[in-house]
Amino acid sequence: MRHRIPAALLLVLAGLAVPSPAQAAGNTLTVDVGTVVRPVTHVASGGLYAVDTGTKPPLEQLYPLRLNHLTQPPPGVQQLGNGATTPCCDGNLAAGKITSAGAQQFWRLPDIYKDFPYRWVSWADWESKVRTMVNTRLAAGGTTNVDGYELWNEPDWTWNTSAAGTFNAGWTRTHRLIRSLDTVTPIVGPSHSVYNHDWMVSFLTNARDTGTLPDVIVWHELENDKYLQVEAHVADYRAIERSLGISARPISINEYASPSQVDIPSVAVHYMAVFERHGIRSAERAYWYEAGTLNGLLHNNLPTSSYWTYRWYGDMAGNIVRTVPGSWLEGVAAYDGTRKIVNVVFGGDSGNNTVRVTGLGALGSQVRVTLSRSGTTGRFTNQSAPISVSSGTYTVSGGVISVPVTGMDAWDSYQLLVTPTSGVPAWQQRYEAENATVVNANRFSSGSASSGGFVGQIDGSANSRNQSFVDFLVNVPAARSYTMTIGYANGTGATATHGLAYNGSAWQTVSYPPTAAWGVFGSTVNTTVNLRAGWNTIRLAKGSPFFAGGTGYAELDYINLA
């Protein structure tokens, strides 16, 4: 639901103001560092039509956000959304840039049409377009990050039933056509504009019965207050799956936030928190205004106030930990156990409130606490840095500190950083595999793994649609050679190999001697990488474009640069 908004929807939005925070002061956000929710993957860092080719936006602005996922238009896009005079953001042309930024992407196939709402022509026209788009993807042998064809967008109001027949029948017909051409690339949907129980039951029943289930379930959360209903929507969807005997599918909310919400930093925090809390795989800011601007996080290719909310979120590493909101005071938090950093991003209430952080025993008897805020200047005003609020030392009592946050602005977002008073590294040296970009492999947990997680099933080497690799986006202080230690497991009983490449370098081989068992960590190997100052992408691959392929199998725990 983006581009031109239909008149009926405008009436709905007009009656739904952005929720007012509680006016009484004294609410508390509780952060439980000891309770892990999931590995950090920056679930909410994504956007629709967010990235164009060239310098719109610059990679230097993308790297710190640790983008998770995007929805881009397909090759040959004709859409002219939101007053644009030329089409933007062709997913095929932007694929290399998106890969460099660490993200995967869906291709939204109906955006091959010029108009929105879409103007249906005929089945012959649509199927010809689908063949062209899919064959373009098949010919893109160096493109690895297209992890879904989105067959339609918001069919609950954009599908032409009178001309094309029912959407469910159209889904089945299109799904079967794509699978006759491409048996590998995932298919995602149904992409309804709102979550609706009856629509979902009808869609899934038909998809189950026709053998055309989507690989990823997609819907949108676009109306004001919808972040309050994410938990209920997820629970309802999972109950439908169980009732129909359908195996659990990943959930993507590939459009979120209404036009009145998208530039409010504290609302972004609410979405981040509920998506992390309730198991969403990926989520993307909606495209209401200018394309190629990270959905308003940049203006003239420079940060706006909202950018800093996502920058703080991008700085998270290790594990997302439990947060308990207090009234409208909401937050998302992570604990990086290797650096002993607690990173809390919060907001949503006014007046004088408190952030209570528990489980801090590993940080010592005293901690350093730094508080910043984003500002609320909107998407047409640049802001070069977040606004410093305070910093100081707190005594930890029983593993707990309580930090007062006075004079809060309900629209602002805030960052609370908690670190030991000494011994914090100046730059991040350890990067967990489960925090990295994982392509055609899977994340697992293990008590012996660093930070509790690892990446396994790095098995694919056939072609660019199912090759398996892990991309680490790292930021180093100086151009030089670094010793890279790799934590791994190899239960094959023989030496396994991966390919290693970084920043477009030639491939070299990393060898992993056998270890005691799968999922049991402690073994390491070392190699050398020559990195430039700033951001670098390091790939460890069983299979990757322009690489002949690794041998055997290995699981990845982390890399460490020194």
HUFENQUI-V768891 format. One record per backbone hydrogen bond with DSSP energy under -1.0 kcal/mol. CO is the residue of the C=O (numbers start at 0). NH is the residue of the N-H. E is the energy in kcal/mol with one decimal. If there is no record, write none. Layout:
# HUFENQUI-V768891
CO_NH_E / CO_NH_E
This chain:
# HUFENQUI-V768891
5_9_-2.0 / 6_10_-1.6 / 7_11_-1.4 / 8_12_-2.9 / 9_13_-2.2 / 12_15_-1.7 / 26_353_-2.3 / 28_355_-2.8 / 29_323_-2.6 / 30_357_-3.2 / 31_34_-1.7 / 34_321_-2.2 / 37_319_-2.7 / 41_44_-2.0 / 42_282_-2.0 / 43_45_-1.5 / 44_67_-3.2 / 44_68_-1.3 / 45_284_-2.5 / 46_70_-1.8 / 48_291_-2.6 / 49_293_-1.9 / 52_55_-1.3 / 55_51_-1.9 / 57_60_-1.3 / 57_61_-1.1 / 58_62_-2.6 / 61_64_-1.5 / 62_65_-1.7 / 67_103_-1.5 / 69_105_-2.2 / 70_48_-2.4 / 71_107_-2.4 / 72_90_-2.8 / 73_76_-1.4 / 80_83_-1.8 / 89_93_-2.3 / 93_97_-2.4 / 94_98_-2.5 / 95_99_-2.2 / 96_100_-1.6 / 97_102_-2.2 / 98_101_-1.4 / 103_69_-2.0 / 104_146_-2.0 / 105_71_-2.7 / 106_108_-1.1 / 106_149_-3.1 / 107_110_-1.4 / 108_111_-1.7 / 109_112_-2.0 / 110_77_-1.5 / 110_78_-1.2 / 113_79_-1.1 / 121_125_-2.5 / 122_126_-2.9 / 123_127_-1.7 / 124_128_-2.1 / 125_129_-2.6 / 126_130_-2.3 / 127_131_-2.0 / 128_132_-2.5 / 129_133_-2.7 / 130_134_-2.5 / 131_135_-1.8 / 132_136_-1.8 / 133_137_-2.4 / 134_138_-1.7 / 138_140_-1.9 / 139_142_-1.8 / 144_104_-2.6 / 144_146_-1.1 / 147_106_-2.5 / 148_187_-2.6 / 149_108_-1.9 / 153_156_-1.9 / 153_157_-1.9 / 154_158_-1.1 / 158_160_-1.3 / 159_163_-3.0 / 160_164_-2.1 / 165_169_-2.2 / 166_170_-3.3 / 167_171_-2.1 / 168_172_-2.3 / 169_173_-2.5 / 170_174_-3.1 / 171_175_-2.4 / 172_176_-1.8 / 173_177_-2.5 / 174_178_-2.5 / 175_179_-1.4 / 177_180_-1.4 / 177_181_-3.4 / 185_148_-2.1 / 186_214_-3.3 / 187_150_-1.3 / 188_217_-1.4 / 190_153_-2.3 / 191_219_-1.7 / 195_199_-2.3 / 196_200_-2.5 / 197_201_-2.4 / 198_202_-2.8 / 199_203_-2.7 / 200_204_-2.3 / 201_205_-2.0 / 202_206_-2.6 / 203_207_-2.9 / 204_208_-2.4 / 205_209_-1.6 / 206_211_-2.7 / 215_188_-1.8 / 216_251_-3.0 / 217_190_-2.1 / 220_256_-1.9 / 222_225_-2.0 / 224_227_-1.8 / 225_228_-1.9 / 228_232_-2.7 / 229_233_-2.9 / 230_234_-2.4 / 231_235_-2.5 / 232_236_-2.6 / 233_237_-2.7 / 234_238_-2.0 / 235_239_-2.1 / 236_240_-2.4 / 237_241_-2.2 / 238_242_-2.4 / 239_243_-1.8 / 240_245_-2.6 / 241_244_-1.0 / 249_216_-2.7 / 250_280_-2.6 / 250_281_-1.1 / 251_218_-1.4 / 252_283_-2.2 / 254_220_-2.4 / 255_285_-2.1 / 257_260_-1.1 / 257_261_-2.0 / 260_263_-2.6 / 263_267_-1.6 / 264_268_-1.6 / 265_269_-1.7 / 266_270_-2.1 / 267_271_-2.7 / 268_272_-2.7 / 269_273_-2.3 / 270_274_-2.5 / 271_275_-2.3 / 272_276_-2.4 / 273_277_-1.9 / 274_279_-2.0 / 281_252_-2.3 / 283_255_-1.4 / 284_47_-2.2 / 286_2_-1.0 / 292_297_-1.9 / 296_303_-2.1 / 298_301_-1.4 / 301_298_-2.9 / 302_382_-2.7 / 305_309_-1.3 / 306_310_-2.2 / 307_311_-2.3 / 308_312_-1.8 / 309_313_-2.5 / 310_314_-1.4 / 312_315_-1.3 / 317_39_-2.3 / 318_334_-2.5 / 319_36_-3.3 / 319_37_-1.1 / 321_31_-2.9 / 323_29_-2.3 / 325_328_-2.4 / 328_325_-2.3 / 329_346_-2.1 / 331_344_-2.9 / 332_320_-2.2 / 333_342_-2.5 / 334_318_-1.9 / 335_339_-1.5 / 335_340_-1.6 / 340_335_-2.6 / 341_417_-2.6 / 342_333_-2.0 / 343_415_-2.9 / 344_331_-2.5 / 345_413_-3.0 / 346_329_-2.4 / 350_407_-3.3 / 351_25_-2.7 / 352_404_-3.3 / 353_28_-2.6 / 354_402_-3.0 / 355_30_-3.2 / 356_400_-2.1 / 357_32_-2.1 / 359_362_-2.1 / 360_363_-1.2 / 364_395_-3.2 / 366_393_-2.7 / 367_418_-2.3 / 368_391_-2.0 / 369_416_-2.5 / 370_388_-2.6 / 370_389_-1.8 / 371_414_-2.3 / 372_386_-3.1 / 386_372_-2.6 / 389_370_-3.0 / 391_368_-3.1 / 393_366_-2.4 / 396_399_-1.1 / 398_359_-2.5 / 399_396_-2.2 / 400_356_-2.5 / 402_354_-2.5 / 404_352_-2.5 / 407_350_-1.7 / 408_411_-1.1 / 410_265_-1.9 / 412_373_-2.5 / 413_345_-2.5 / 414_371_-2.1 / 415_343_-2.6 / 416_369_-2.3 / 417_341_-2.7 / 418_367_-3.3 / 428_560_-2.4 / 430_558_-2.1 / 431_434_-1.1 / 432_435_-1.1 / 436_470_-2.5 / 438_468_-1.6 / 441_455_-2.7 / 443_453_-2.3 / 445_448_-1.0 / 448_451_-2.1 / 449_452_-1.2 / 451_445_-2.0 / 453_443_-2.8 / 454_555_-2.4 / 455_441_-2.5 / 456_458_-1.8 / 459_467_-2.7 / 462_465_-1.7 / 462_466_-1.3 / 467_541_-2.3 / 467_542_-2.0 / 468_438_-2.4 / 469_539_-2.2 / 470_436_-2.3 / 471_537_-2.7 / 473_535_-2.5 / 475_533_-2.9 / 479_530_-2.1 / 481_528_-2.5 / 482_561_-1.7 / 483_526_-1.8 / 484_559_-2.3 / 485_524_-1.6 / 486_556_-3.1 / 488_554_-2.9 / 489_514_-3.3 / 495_511_-3.3 / 497_509_-2.6 / 498_540_-2.5 / 499_507_-2.0 / 500_538_-3.2 / 501_504_-1.7 / 507_499_-2.8 / 509_497_-2.0 / 511_495_-2.2 / 516_519_-1.1 / 522_487_-1.9 / 524_485_-3.0 / 526_483_-3.1 / 528_481_-3.0 / 530_479_-1.6 / 533_475_-2.4 / 535_473_-2.9 / 536_502_-1.5 / 537_471_-3.1 / 538_500_-1.8 / 539_469_-2.3 / 540_498_-3.1 / 541_549_-3.1 / 543_546_-1.7 / 550_496_-2.8 / 554_488_-1.7 / 555_454_-2.8 / 556_432_-2.1 / 557_486_-2.2 / 558_430_-2.9 / 559_484_-2.8
